[in-house]
Amino acid sequence: MGKDRSSNIQVLKDNRIGIMGGTFDPIHYAHLFIAQTALDELNLDKILFIPTGRPPHKRENIITDACKRIDMLKLAVKSNPKFDISTIEITRGKTSYTIDTIRELQQYYNKGTEFYFIMGSDAFKYIETWKNYKELLKIAKFVVMTRQVLRNGLLDEKIRFLTKERDANIKKIEIPFLDISSTIIRKRVKEGNPIKYLLPENVEKYIFDNGLYME
């Protein structure tokens, strides 16, 4: 099972940590594939999955209870020793901002640790609207995952601009198009459609055992 890094008061030794944030409601194979791709491409020591507590961009949405989302994450990552979980955003108990999360993580890892924030190209388009984004670009490296079928000149232009003008460290990784989302899975469950092969089998079982997404 993944363990909660945030509860460990000693300084941790990992040097290159990938950060996967999200509601993970539920976690699915696209999340896991993206995490593994970043791990391999960038030779990271660990991928840290951080489920959001109260995300600023989803305030109007109903999100599944945090304990259940954590349970599903644990089931999904338990077979991979390089996947881990932290609940720092949930235990924070207030709206979660990435800058606050990275600052807090810096307290638990040694000074030389590099943090790689993994995100999709759609979210990256709005990076300049994020809280304290200029500082965020300085204290974390960014990994932008984009579909191989897209040739996005605007994305490349933004990366070049932020690299030059904000001294940001941004890596673009192209991945196959995987049309899987938590929204699709919740909708299929509600409509009584199968979700097999969209997410790990043990997570699928947990969803039905606990009656998630039925209404």
TIRO-2110 file (N, C-alpha, C; in Angstrom, 1 decimal):
// TIRO-2110
0.8, -1.2, 0.0, N, 1, A
0.0, 0.0, 0.0, CA, 1, A
0.9, 1.3, 0.0, C, 1, A
0.4, 2.3, -0.6, N, 2, A
1.1, 3.6, -0.6, CA, 2, A
1.0, 4.1, 0.8, C, 2, A
2.0, 4.8, 1.3, N, 3, A
2.0, 5.4, 2.6, CA, 3, A
1.9, 6.9, 2.5, C, 3, A
1.5, 7.6, 3.5, N, 4, A
1.3, 9.0, 3.5, CA, 4, A
2.6, 9.6, 3.9, C, 4, A
3.3, 10.2, 2.9, N, 5, A
4.6, 10.8, 3.1, CA, 5, A
4.5, 12.0, 4.1, C, 5, A
3.3, 12.7, 4.0, N, 6, A
3.2, 13.9, 4.8, CA, 6, A
3.3, 13.7, 6.3, C, 6, A
3.1, 12.4, 6.8, N, 7, A
3.1, 12.2, 8.2, CA, 7, A
4.5, 11.8, 8.7, C, 7, A
5.4, 11.7, 7.8, N, 8, A
6.8, 11.3, 8.1, CA, 8, A
7.6, 12.5, 8.4, C, 8, A
8.1, 12.7, 9.7, N, 9, A
8.7, 14.0, 10.0, CA, 9, A
10.2, 14.0, 9.7, C, 9, A
10.8, 12.8, 9.4, N, 10, A
12.2, 12.8, 9.0, CA, 10, A
12.4, 13.3, 7.6, C, 10, A
13.6, 13.8, 7.3, N, 11, A
13.8, 14.2, 5.9, CA, 11, A
14.0, 13.0, 5.0, C, 11, A
13.2, 13.0, 4.0, N, 12, A
13.2, 11.9, 3.0, CA, 12, A
14.3, 12.1, 2.0, C, 12, A
14.8, 11.0, 1.4, N, 13, A
16.0, 11.0, 0.6, CA, 13, A
15.8, 11.0, -0.9, C, 13, A
14.6, 10.8, -1.3, N, 14, A
14.3, 10.7, -2.8, CA, 14, A
14.8, 12.0, -3.4, C, 14, A
15.4, 11.9, -4.6, N, 15, A
15.9, 13.1, -5.2, CA, 15, A
15.1, 13.7, -6.4, C, 15, A
14.3, 12.8, -7.1, N, 16, A
13.6, 13.2, -8.2, CA, 16, A
12.2, 12.7, -8.1, C, 16, A
11.2, 13.5, -7.7, N, 17, A
9.9, 13.1, -7.3, CA, 17, A
8.9, 13.7, -8.3, C, 17, A
8.1, 12.8, -9.0, N, 18, A
7.0, 13.2, -9.8, CA, 18, A
5.8, 13.4, -9.0, C, 18, A
5.0, 14.5, -9.3, N, 19, A
3.8, 14.8, -8.5, CA, 19, A
2.6, 14.6, -9.5, C, 19, A
1.7, 13.7, -9.1, N, 20, A
0.4, 13.6, -9.8, CA, 20, A
-0.7, 14.0, -8.9, C, 20, A
-1.3, 15.2, -9.2, N, 21, A
-2.4, 15.7, -8.5, CA, 21, A
-3.7, 15.5, -9.2, C, 21, A
-4.8, 15.5, -8.4, N, 22, A
-6.1, 15.3, -9.0, CA, 22, A
-7.1, 14.8, -8.0, C, 22, A
-8.4, 14.8, -8.4, N, 23, A
-9.4, 14.3, -7.5, CA, 23, A
-9.4, 12.8, -7.5, C, 23, A
-8.9, 12.2, -8.6, N, 24, A
-8.9, 10.7, -8.7, CA, 24, A
-10.2, 10.1, -8.2, C, 24, A
-11.3, 10.5, -9.0, N, 25, A
-12.6, 10.2, -8.6, CA, 25, A
-13.4, 9.5, -9.7, C, 25, A
-13.0, 8.3, -10.1, N, 26, A
-11.9, 7.4, -9.5, CA, 26, A
-10.6, 7.5, -10.3, C, 26, A
-9.6, 6.9, -9.8, N, 27, A
-8.3, 6.8, -10.5, CA, 27, A
-8.6, 5.7, -11.6, C, 27, A
-7.9, 5.9, -12.7, N, 28, A
-8.1, 4.9, -13.8, CA, 28, A
-6.8, 4.7, -14.6, C, 28, A
-6.8, 3.9, -15.6, N, 29, A
-5.6, 3.5, -16.3, CA, 29, A
-4.9, 4.6, -17.0, C, 29, A
-5.6, 5.6, -17.5, N, 30, A
-4.9, 6.8, -18.1, CA, 30, A
-4.0, 7.5, -17.0, C, 30, A
-4.5, 7.7, -15.8, N, 31, A
-3.7, 8.2, -14.7, CA, 31, A
-2.4, 7.4, -14.6, C, 31, A
-2.6, 6.1, -14.5, N, 32, A
-1.4, 5.2, -14.2, CA, 32, A
-0.5, 5.2, -15.3, C, 32, A
-1.0, 5.2, -16.5, N, 33, A
-0.1, 5.2, -17.7, CA, 33, A
0.7, 6.5, -17.8, C, 33, A
0.1, 7.6, -17.6, N, 34, A
0.8, 8.9, -17.6, CA, 34, A
1.9, 8.9, -16.5, C, 34, A
1.6, 8.4, -15.3, N, 35, A
2.5, 8.4, -14.2, CA, 35, A
3.7, 7.5, -14.6, C, 35, A
3.5, 6.3, -15.1, N, 36, A
4.6, 5.4, -15.5, CA, 36, A
5.4, 6.0, -16.6, C, 36, A
4.8, 6.6, -17.6, N, 37, A
5.5, 7.2, -18.7, CA, 37, A
6.4, 8.3, -18.2, C, 37, A
6.0, 9.2, -17.3, N, 38, A
6.8, 10.2, -16.7, CA, 38, A
8.0, 9.6, -15.9, C, 38, A
7.6, 8.6, -15.2, N, 39, A
8.7, 7.9, -14.4, CA, 39, A
9.8, 7.4, -15.3, C, 39, A
9.4, 6.7, -16.4, N, 40, A
10.4, 6.2, -17.3, CA, 40, A
11.2, 7.2, -18.1, C, 40, A
10.4, 8.2, -18.6, N, 41, A
11.0, 9.2, -19.5, CA, 41, A
12.0, 10.1, -18.8, C, 41, A
11.7, 10.4, -17.5, N, 42, A
12.5, 11.3, -16.8, CA, 42, A
13.4, 10.7, -15.7, C, 42, A
13.4, 9.3, -15.7, N, 43, A
14.2, 8.6, -14.7, CA, 43, A
13.9, 9.1, -13.3, C, 43, A
12.7, 9.2, -12.9, N, 44, A
12.3, 9.6, -11.6, CA, 44, A
12.5, 8.5, -10.6, C, 44, A
12.6, 8.9, -9.3, N, 45, A
12.8, 8.0, -8.2, CA, 45, A
11.4, 7.5, -7.7, C, 45, A
10.4, 8.4, -7.9, N, 46, A
9.1, 8.1, -7.3, CA, 46, A
8.0, 8.9, -7.9, C, 46, A
6.8, 8.4, -8.0, N, 47, A
5.7, 9.2, -8.4, CA, 47, A
4.8, 9.3, -7.1, C, 47, A
4.5, 10.5, -6.8, N, 48, A
3.7, 10.7, -5.6, CA, 48, A
2.3, 11.2, -6.0, C, 48, A
1.3, 10.3, -5.8, N, 49, A
-0.1, 10.7, -6.1, CA, 49, A
-0.7, 11.5, -4.9, C, 49, A
-1.2, 12.7, -5.2, N, 50, A
-1.7, 13.6, -4.2, CA, 50, A
-3.2, 13.9, -4.5, C, 50, A
-4.1, 13.2, -3.9, N, 51, A
-5.6, 13.5, -4.1, CA, 51, A
-5.9, 14.9, -3.5, C, 51, A
-6.7, 15.6, -4.3, N, 52, A
-7.1, 16.9, -3.8, CA, 52, A
-8.1, 16.9, -2.7, C, 52, A
-8.1, 17.9, -1.8, N, 53, A
-9.1, 18.0, -0.8, CA, 53, A
-10.3, 18.8, -1.4, C, 53, A
-10.0, 20.1, -1.5, N, 54, A
-11.0, 21.1, -2.0, CA, 54, A
-10.4, 21.8, -3.1, C, 54, A
-10.4, 21.3, -4.3, N, 55, A
-9.7, 21.9, -5.5, CA, 55, A
-10.4, 23.3, -5.8, C, 55, A
-9.6, 24.3, -6.1, N, 56, A
-10.2, 25.6, -6.4, CA, 56, A
-11.0, 25.7, -7.7, C, 56, A
-10.7, 24.8, -8.6, N, 57, A
-11.4, 24.8, -9.9, CA, 57, A
-12.6, 23.9, -10.0, C, 57, A
-12.9, 23.2, -8.9, N, 58, A
-14.1, 22.3, -8.9, CA, 58, A
-15.0, 22.5, -7.7, C, 58, A
-15.1, 23.7, -7.3, N, 59, A
-15.9, 24.0, -6.1, CA, 59, A
-17.3, 23.7, -6.2, C, 59, A
-17.8, 23.8, -7.5, N, 60, A
-19.3, 23.6, -7.7, CA, 60, A
-19.6, 22.1, -7.8, C, 60, A
-18.6, 21.2, -7.9, N, 61, A
-18.9, 19.8, -8.1, CA, 61, A
-18.9, 19.0, -6.8, C, 61, A
-19.7, 18.0, -6.8, N, 62, A
-19.7, 17.1, -5.7, CA, 62, A
-18.6, 16.1, -5.9, C, 62, A
-17.7, 15.9, -4.9, N, 63, A
-16.6, 15.0, -5.0, CA, 63, A
-16.8, 13.9, -4.0, C, 63, A
-16.5, 12.7, -4.4, N, 64, A
-16.6, 11.5, -3.5, CA, 64, A
-15.8, 11.7, -2.2, C, 64, A
-16.2, 11.2, -1.1, N, 65, A
-15.6, 11.3, 0.1, CA, 65, A
-14.1, 10.9, 0.0, C, 65, A
-13.2, 11.7, 0.7, N, 66, A
-11.8, 11.6, 0.5, CA, 66, A
-11.3, 10.2, 0.9, C, 66, A
-11.9, 9.6, 2.0, N, 67, A
-11.4, 8.3, 2.4, CA, 67, A
-11.6, 7.2, 1.3, C, 67, A
-12.7, 7.3, 0.6, N, 68, A
-13.0, 6.4, -0.5, CA, 68, A
-12.0, 6.6, -1.7, C, 68, A
-11.7, 7.8, -2.0, N, 69, A
-10.8, 8.1, -3.1, CA, 69, A
-9.4, 7.6, -2.7, C, 69, A
-9.0, 7.8, -1.4, N, 70, A
-7.7, 7.3, -1.0, CA, 70, A
-7.7, 5.8, -1.1, C, 70, A
-8.8, 5.1, -0.6, N, 71, A
-8.8, 3.7, -0.7, CA, 71, A
-8.6, 3.2, -2.1, C, 71, A
-9.3, 3.8, -3.1, N, 72, A
-9.1, 3.4, -4.5, CA, 72, A
-7.7, 3.6, -5.0, C, 72, A
-7.1, 4.7, -4.6, N, 73, A
-5.7, 5.0, -4.9, CA, 73, A
-4.8, 3.9, -4.4, C, 73, A
-5.0, 3.6, -3.2, N, 74, A
-4.1, 2.5, -2.6, CA, 74, A
-4.2, 1.2, -3.3, C, 74, A
-5.5, 0.9, -3.7, N, 75, A
-5.7, -0.4, -4.5, CA, 75, A
-4.9, -0.3, -5.8, C, 75, A
-5.0, 0.9, -6.4, N, 76, A
-4.5, 1.0, -7.8, CA, 76, A
-2.9, 1.0, -7.8, C, 76, A
-2.3, 1.5, -6.8, N, 77, A
-0.8, 1.7, -6.8, CA, 77, A
-0.1, 0.6, -6.1, C, 77, A
-0.8, -0.2, -5.3, N, 78, A
-0.1, -1.1, -4.4, CA, 78, A
0.9, -2.1, -5.1, C, 78, A
0.7, -2.4, -6.4, N, 79, A
1.6, -3.3, -7.1, CA, 79, A
2.8, -2.7, -7.7, C, 79, A
2.9, -1.3, -7.6, N, 80, A
4.1, -0.6, -8.1, CA, 80, A
4.9, 0.0, -7.0, C, 80, A
6.1, -0.5, -6.7, N, 81, A
6.9, 0.1, -5.6, CA, 81, A
7.3, 1.5, -5.8, C, 81, A
7.2, 2.0, -7.0, N, 82, A
7.6, 3.4, -7.2, CA, 82, A
6.5, 4.4, -7.2, C, 82, A
5.3, 3.9, -7.0, N, 83, A
4.1, 4.7, -6.8, CA, 83, A
3.8, 4.9, -5.3, C, 83, A
3.5, 6.1, -4.9, N, 84, A
3.2, 6.3, -3.5, CA, 84, A
2.1, 7.3, -3.4, C, 84, A
1.6, 7.6, -2.2, N, 85, A
0.4, 8.5, -2.0, CA, 85, A
0.8, 9.4, -0.8, C, 85, A
0.3, 10.6, -0.9, N, 86, A
0.3, 11.6, 0.2, CA, 86, A
-1.0, 12.2, 0.3, C, 86, A
-1.5, 12.4, 1.5, N, 87, A
-2.8, 13.0, 1.8, CA, 87, A
-2.7, 14.5, 2.3, C, 87, A
-1.6, 15.1, 2.0, N, 88, A
-1.3, 16.4, 2.5, CA, 88, A
-2.4, 17.5, 2.2, C, 88, A
-3.0, 17.3, 0.9, N, 89, A
-4.0, 18.3, 0.5, CA, 89, A
-5.3, 18.0, 1.2, C, 89, A
-5.6, 16.8, 1.5, N, 90, A
-6.8, 16.4, 2.2, CA, 90, A
-6.7, 16.8, 3.7, C, 90, A
-5.6, 16.5, 4.3, N, 91, A
-5.5, 16.8, 5.7, CA, 91, A
-5.3, 18.3, 6.0, C, 91, A
-5.0, 19.1, 4.9, N, 92, A
-4.9, 20.5, 5.1, CA, 92, A
-6.3, 21.2, 5.4, C, 92, A
-7.4, 20.5, 4.9, N, 93, A
-8.7, 20.9, 5.3, CA, 93, A
-9.2, 22.2, 4.7, C, 93, A
-8.6, 22.7, 3.7, N, 94, A
-9.1, 23.9, 3.1, CA, 94, A
-8.7, 23.9, 1.6, C, 94, A
-9.1, 24.9, 0.8, N, 95, A
-8.9, 24.9, -0.6, CA, 95, A
-7.4, 24.6, -0.9, C, 95, A
-7.1, 23.7, -1.8, N, 96, A
-5.7, 23.3, -2.0, CA, 96, A
-5.2, 24.0, -3.3, C, 96, A
-4.0, 24.6, -3.1, N, 97, A
-3.3, 25.2, -4.2, CA, 97, A
-1.9, 24.5, -4.4, C, 97, A
-1.5, 24.4, -5.6, N, 98, A
-0.3, 23.6, -5.9, CA, 98, A
0.9, 24.2, -5.2, C, 98, A
1.0, 25.6, -5.2, N, 99, A
2.2, 26.2, -4.6, CA, 99, A
2.3, 25.8, -3.1, C, 99, A
1.2, 25.7, -2.4, N, 100, A
1.2, 25.4, -1.0, CA, 100, A
1.7, 23.9, -0.8, C, 100, A
1.2, 23.1, -1.7, N, 101, A
1.6, 21.7, -1.7, CA, 101, A
3.1, 21.5, -1.9, C, 101, A
3.7, 22.1, -2.9, N, 102, A
5.1, 22.0, -3.2, CA, 102, A
5.9, 22.6, -2.0, C, 102, A
5.5, 23.7, -1.4, N, 103, A
6.2, 24.3, -0.3, CA, 103, A
6.2, 23.3, 0.9, C, 103, A
5.1, 22.6, 1.1, N, 104, A
5.0, 21.7, 2.2, CA, 104, A
5.8, 20.5, 2.0, C, 104, A
5.8, 20.0, 0.7, N, 105, A
6.7, 18.8, 0.4, CA, 105, A
8.1, 19.1, 0.6, C, 105, A
8.5, 20.4, 0.4, N, 106, A
9.9, 20.7, 0.6, CA, 106, A
10.4, 20.5, 2.0, C, 106, A
9.5, 20.5, 2.9, N, 107, A
9.8, 20.3, 4.3, CA, 107, A
10.1, 18.9, 4.7, C, 107, A
9.7, 18.0, 3.8, N, 108, A
9.8, 16.5, 4.1, CA, 108, A
10.9, 15.9, 3.3, C, 108, A
11.4, 16.5, 2.3, N, 109, A
12.5, 16.0, 1.5, CA, 109, A
13.7, 16.8, 1.6, C, 109, A
14.9, 16.2, 1.3, N, 110, A
16.1, 16.9, 1.5, CA, 110, A
16.2, 18.1, 0.5, C, 110, A
17.1, 19.0, 0.7, N, 111, A
17.2, 20.3, 0.0, CA, 111, A
17.4, 20.1, -1.5, C, 111, A
18.1, 19.0, -1.9, N, 112, A
18.4, 18.8, -3.3, CA, 112, A
17.3, 18.1, -4.1, C, 112, A
16.2, 17.8, -3.4, N, 113, A
15.1, 17.1, -4.1, CA, 113, A
14.5, 17.9, -5.2, C, 113, A
14.3, 17.3, -6.4, N, 114, A
13.7, 18.0, -7.5, CA, 114, A
12.2, 17.5, -7.6, C, 114, A
11.3, 18.4, -7.7, N, 115, A
9.9, 18.0, -7.9, CA, 115, A
9.4, 18.3, -9.3, C, 115, A
8.8, 17.3, -9.9, N, 116, A
8.3, 17.4, -11.3, CA, 116, A
6.8, 17.3, -11.2, C, 116, A
6.1, 18.4, -11.5, N, 117, A
4.7, 18.4, -11.5, CA, 117, A
4.1, 18.0, -12.8, C, 117, A
3.4, 16.9, -12.8, N, 118, A
2.9, 16.3, -14.1, CA, 118, A
1.5, 16.8, -14.3, C, 118, A
1.2, 17.2, -15.5, N, 119, A
-0.1, 17.8, -15.8, CA, 119, A
-0.4, 17.6, -17.3, C, 119, A
-1.7, 17.8, -17.7, N, 120, A
-2.1, 17.7, -19.0, CA, 120, A
-1.9, 19.1, -19.7, C, 120, A
-1.9, 19.0, -21.0, N, 121, A
-1.7, 20.3, -21.8, CA, 121, A
-2.9, 21.2, -21.6, C, 121, A
-4.1, 20.7, -21.4, N, 122, A
-5.3, 21.5, -21.3, CA, 122, A
-5.2, 22.4, -20.0, C, 122, A
-4.7, 21.7, -18.9, N, 123, A
-4.5, 22.5, -17.6, CA, 123, A
-3.4, 23.5, -17.7, C, 123, A
-2.3, 23.1, -18.5, N, 124, A
-1.1, 23.9, -18.6, CA, 124, A
-1.4, 25.3, -19.2, C, 124, A
-2.4, 25.3, -20.1, N, 125, A
-2.8, 26.5, -20.8, CA, 125, A
-3.1, 27.6, -19.9, C, 125, A
-3.6, 27.2, -18.7, N, 126, A
-4.1, 28.2, -17.7, CA, 126, A
-3.1, 28.4, -16.5, C, 126, A
-1.9, 28.0, -16.7, N, 127, A
-0.9, 28.0, -15.6, CA, 127, A
-0.7, 29.4, -15.0, C, 127, A
-0.9, 30.4, -15.9, N, 128, A
-0.7, 31.8, -15.4, CA, 128, A
-1.8, 32.3, -14.5, C, 128, A
-2.9, 31.5, -14.4, N, 129, A
-4.0, 31.9, -13.5, CA, 129, A
-3.8, 31.2, -12.1, C, 129, A
-2.8, 30.4, -12.0, N, 130, A
-2.6, 29.6, -10.8, CA, 130, A
-2.0, 30.6, -9.7, C, 130, A
-2.3, 30.3, -8.5, N, 131, A
-1.8, 31.1, -7.3, CA, 131, A
-0.3, 31.1, -7.3, C, 131, A
0.3, 32.3, -7.3, N, 132, A
1.8, 32.4, -7.2, CA, 132, A
2.5, 31.6, -8.3, C, 132, A
2.0, 31.7, -9.5, N, 133, A
2.5, 30.8, -10.6, CA, 133, A
4.0, 31.1, -10.9, C, 133, A
4.5, 32.3, -10.7, N, 134, A
5.9, 32.7, -11.0, CA, 134, A
6.8, 31.9, -10.0, C, 134, A
6.4, 32.0, -8.8, N, 135, A
7.2, 31.2, -7.8, CA, 135, A
7.1, 29.7, -8.0, C, 135, A
5.9, 29.3, -8.4, N, 136, A
5.8, 27.8, -8.6, CA, 136, A
6.7, 27.3, -9.7, C, 136, A
6.8, 28.1, -10.8, N, 137, A
7.7, 27.8, -11.9, CA, 137, A
9.1, 27.7, -11.5, C, 137, A
9.5, 28.4, -10.4, N, 138, A
10.9, 28.4, -10.0, CA, 138, A
11.2, 27.2, -9.1, C, 138, A
10.2, 26.8, -8.3, N, 139, A
10.5, 25.8, -7.3, CA, 139, A
10.2, 24.4, -7.7, C, 139, A
9.5, 24.3, -8.9, N, 140, A
9.1, 22.9, -9.4, CA, 140, A
9.4, 22.9, -10.9, C, 140, A
9.7, 21.7, -11.4, N, 141, A
9.8, 21.5, -12.8, CA, 141, A
8.4, 21.0, -13.3, C, 141, A
8.1, 21.3, -14.5, N, 142, A
6.8, 21.0, -15.0, CA, 142, A
6.9, 19.9, -16.2, C, 142, A
6.0, 19.0, -16.1, N, 143, A
6.0, 17.9, -17.2, CA, 143, A
4.6, 18.0, -17.8, C, 143, A
4.5, 18.4, -19.1, N, 144, A
3.3, 18.6, -19.8, CA, 144, A
3.1, 17.4, -20.7, C, 144, A
2.0, 16.7, -20.4, N, 145, A
1.7, 15.5, -21.2, CA, 145, A
0.7, 15.9, -22.3, C, 145, A
1.0, 15.6, -23.5, N, 146, A
0.2, 16.0, -24.6, CA, 146, A
0.0, 14.8, -25.6, C, 146, A
-1.2, 14.7, -26.3, N, 147, A
-1.5, 13.6, -27.1, CA, 147, A
-0.6, 13.7, -28.4, C, 147, A
-0.1, 12.5, -28.8, N, 148, A
0.7, 12.4, -30.0, CA, 148, A
0.0, 12.9, -31.2, C, 148, A
-1.3, 12.8, -31.3, N, 149, A
-2.0, 13.2, -32.5, CA, 149, A
-2.1, 14.7, -32.7, C, 149, A
-1.8, 15.5, -31.6, N, 150, A
-1.9, 16.9, -31.7, CA, 150, A
-0.5, 17.5, -32.0, C, 150, A
-0.6, 18.5, -32.8, N, 151, A
0.6, 19.4, -33.1, CA, 151, A
0.2, 20.8, -32.7, C, 151, A
0.5, 21.1, -31.5, N, 152, A
0.0, 22.3, -30.9, CA, 152, A
1.0, 23.4, -30.8, C, 152, A
1.0, 24.3, -31.8, N, 153, A
1.9, 25.4, -31.9, CA, 153, A
1.8, 26.3, -30.7, C, 153, A
0.6, 26.6, -30.2, N, 154, A
0.4, 27.5, -29.1, CA, 154, A
1.0, 26.9, -27.8, C, 154, A
0.9, 25.6, -27.7, N, 155, A
1.5, 25.0, -26.5, CA, 155, A
3.0, 25.2, -26.5, C, 155, A
3.6, 24.9, -27.7, N, 156, A
5.1, 25.0, -27.8, CA, 156, A
5.5, 26.5, -27.6, C, 156, A
4.7, 27.4, -28.1, N, 157, A
5.0, 28.8, -27.9, CA, 157, A
5.0, 29.2, -26.5, C, 157, A
4.0, 28.7, -25.7, N, 158, A
3.9, 29.0, -24.3, CA, 158, A
5.1, 28.5, -23.5, C, 158, A
5.4, 27.2, -23.9, N, 159, A
6.6, 26.6, -23.2, CA, 159, A
7.8, 27.4, -23.5, C, 159, A
8.1, 27.8, -24.7, N, 160, A
9.2, 28.6, -25.0, CA, 160, A
9.2, 30.0, -24.3, C, 160, A
8.1, 30.6, -24.2, N, 161, A
7.9, 31.9, -23.5, CA, 161, A
8.3, 31.8, -22.0, C, 161, A
7.6, 30.8, -21.4, N, 162, A
7.8, 30.6, -19.9, CA, 162, A
9.3, 30.2, -19.6, C, 162, A
9.8, 29.4, -20.5, N, 163, A
11.2, 29.0, -20.3, CA, 163, A
12.2, 30.2, -20.4, C, 163, A
11.9, 31.0, -21.3, N, 164, A
12.8, 32.2, -21.5, CA, 164, A
12.5, 33.3, -20.5, C, 164, A
11.2, 33.7, -20.4, N, 165, A
10.9, 34.9, -19.6, CA, 165, A
10.7, 34.6, -18.1, C, 165, A
10.4, 33.4, -17.7, N, 166, A
10.2, 33.0, -16.3, CA, 166, A
11.2, 32.1, -15.8, C, 166, A
12.2, 31.7, -16.6, N, 167, A
13.3, 30.8, -16.3, CA, 167, A
12.7, 29.5, -15.8, C, 167, A
11.6, 29.0, -16.4, N, 168, A
10.9, 27.8, -16.1, CA, 168, A
11.6, 26.6, -16.7, C, 168, A
11.5, 25.5, -16.0, N, 169, A
12.0, 24.2, -16.6, CA, 169, A
10.8, 23.3, -16.9, C, 169, A
10.5, 23.2, -18.2, N, 170, A
9.3, 22.5, -18.7, CA, 170, A
9.6, 21.5, -19.7, C, 170, A
9.1, 20.3, -19.5, N, 171, A
9.4, 19.2, -20.4, CA, 171, A
8.1, 18.7, -20.9, C, 171, A
8.0, 18.6, -22.3, N, 172, A
6.8, 18.1, -22.9, CA, 172, A
7.0, 16.7, -23.3, C, 172, A
6.0, 15.8, -23.0, N, 173, A
6.1, 14.4, -23.3, CA, 173, A
4.8, 14.1, -24.1, C, 173, A
5.0, 13.5, -25.3, N, 174, A
3.9, 13.1, -26.1, CA, 174, A
3.5, 11.7, -25.8, C, 174, A
2.2, 11.4, -25.6, N, 175, A
1.7, 10.1, -25.2, CA, 175, A
0.6, 9.7, -26.2, C, 175, A
0.3, 8.4, -26.3, N, 176, A
-0.9, 8.0, -27.1, CA, 176, A
-2.2, 8.6, -26.6, C, 176, A
-3.1, 8.8, -27.4, N, 177, A
-4.4, 9.3, -27.0, CA, 177, A
-5.2, 8.2, -26.3, C, 177, A
-5.5, 8.4, -25.0, N, 178, A
-6.3, 7.5, -24.2, CA, 178, A
-7.6, 8.2, -23.8, C, 178, A
-8.7, 7.7, -24.4, N, 179, A
-10.0, 8.4, -24.1, CA, 179, A
-10.6, 7.8, -22.9, C, 179, A
-10.0, 8.0, -21.8, N, 180, A
-10.5, 7.5, -20.5, CA, 180, A
-10.5, 8.7, -19.5, C, 180, A
-11.6, 8.9, -18.8, N, 181, A
-11.7, 10.0, -17.8, CA, 181, A
-12.5, 9.5, -16.7, C, 181, A
-12.3, 10.1, -15.5, N, 182, A
-13.1, 9.8, -14.4, CA, 182, A
-14.6, 10.2, -14.7, C, 182, A
-14.8, 11.2, -15.4, N, 183, A
-16.2, 11.6, -15.7, CA, 183, A
-16.9, 10.6, -16.5, C, 183, A
-16.2, 10.0, -17.5, N, 184, A
-16.8, 8.9, -18.3, CA, 184, A
-17.1, 7.7, -17.5, C, 184, A
-16.2, 7.4, -16.6, N, 185, A
-16.4, 6.2, -15.7, CA, 185, A
-17.6, 6.4, -14.8, C, 185, A
-17.7, 7.6, -14.2, N, 186, A
-18.9, 7.8, -13.3, CA, 186, A
-20.2, 7.8, -14.1, C, 186, A
-20.2, 8.3, -15.3, N, 187, A
-21.4, 8.3, -16.1, CA, 187, A
-21.8, 6.9, -16.5, C, 187, A
-20.8, 6.1, -16.9, N, 188, A
-21.1, 4.7, -17.2, CA, 188, A
-21.7, 3.9, -16.1, C, 188, A
-21.1, 4.1, -14.9, N, 189, A
-21.6, 3.4, -13.7, CA, 189, A
-23.1, 3.9, -13.5, C, 189, A
-23.3, 5.1, -13.5, N, 190, A
-24.7, 5.7, -13.3, CA, 190, A
-25.7, 5.1, -14.3, C, 190, A
-25.2, 4.9, -15.5, N, 191, A
-26.1, 4.4, -16.6, CA, 191, A
-26.2, 2.9, -16.7, C, 191, A
-25.4, 2.2, -15.8, N, 192, A
-25.4, 0.8, -15.8, CA, 192, A
-24.6, 0.1, -16.9, C, 192, A
-23.6, 0.9, -17.4, N, 193, A
-22.7, 0.4, -18.4, CA, 193, A
-21.5, -0.2, -17.8, C, 193, A
-20.8, -1.2, -18.5, N, 194, A
-19.6, -1.7, -17.9, CA, 194, A
-18.4, -0.8, -17.9, C, 194, A
-17.5, -0.9, -16.9, N, 195, A
-16.3, -0.1, -16.8, CA, 195, A
-15.1, -1.0, -16.8, C, 195, A
-15.2, -2.3, -17.1, N, 196, A
-14.1, -3.2, -17.1, CA, 196, A
-13.1, -2.7, -18.1, C, 196, A
-11.8, -2.8, -17.7, N, 197, A
-10.6, -2.4, -18.6, CA, 197, A
-10.4, -0.9, -18.7, C, 197, A
-11.2, -0.1, -18.0, N, 198, A
-11.0, 1.3, -17.9, CA, 198, A
-10.1, 1.7, -16.7, C, 198, A
-10.1, 0.8, -15.7, N, 199, A
-9.4, 1.0, -14.5, CA, 199, A
-9.1, -0.4, -13.9, C, 199, A
-8.2, -0.4, -12.9, N, 200, A
-7.8, -1.7, -12.3, CA, 200, A
-9.0, -2.4, -11.8, C, 200, A
-8.9, -3.8, -11.9, N, 201, A
-10.0, -4.6, -11.5, CA, 201, A
-10.4, -4.5, -10.0, C, 201, A
-9.4, -4.3, -9.1, N, 202, A
-9.7, -4.1, -7.7, CA, 202, A
-10.4, -2.8, -7.4, C, 202, A
-10.1, -1.8, -8.2, N, 203, A
-10.8, -0.5, -8.1, CA, 203, A
-12.2, -0.6, -8.6, C, 203, A
-12.4, -1.3, -9.7, N, 204, A
-13.8, -1.6, -10.2, CA, 204, A
-14.6, -2.3, -9.1, C, 204, A
-14.0, -3.3, -8.5, N, 205, A
-14.7, -4.1, -7.5, CA, 205, A
-15.1, -3.2, -6.3, C, 205, A
-14.2, -2.3, -5.9, N, 206, A
-14.4, -1.4, -4.8, CA, 206, A
-15.6, -0.5, -5.1, C, 206, A
-15.6, 0.0, -6.3, N, 207, A
-16.7, 0.9, -6.7, CA, 207, A
-18.1, 0.3, -6.6, C, 207, A
-18.2, -1.0, -7.0, N, 208, A
-19.5, -1.6, -7.0, CA, 208, A
-19.8, -2.1, -5.6, C, 208, A
-18.8, -2.6, -4.8, N, 209, A
-19.0, -3.0, -3.4, CA, 209, A
-19.5, -1.9, -2.6, C, 209, A
-19.1, -0.7, -2.9, N, 210, A
-19.4, 0.5, -2.1, CA, 210, A
-20.5, 1.4, -2.7, C, 210, A
-21.1, 0.9, -3.8, N, 211, A
-22.2, 1.6, -4.4, CA, 211, A
-21.9, 3.0, -4.9, C, 211, A
-20.6, 3.2, -5.3, N, 212, A
-20.2, 4.6, -5.8, CA, 212, A
-20.8, 4.9, -7.1, C, 212, A
-21.1, 6.2, -7.3, N, 213, A
-21.5, 6.7, -8.6, CA, 213, A
-22.8, 6.2, -9.1, C, 213, A
-23.6, 5.6, -8.3, N, 214, A
-24.9, 5.0, -8.7, CA, 214, A
-25.9, 6.2, -9.0, C, 214, A
-25.8, 7.2, -8.2, N, 215, A
-26.7, 8.4, -8.4, CA, 215, A
-26.0, 9.7, -8.6, C, 215, A
END
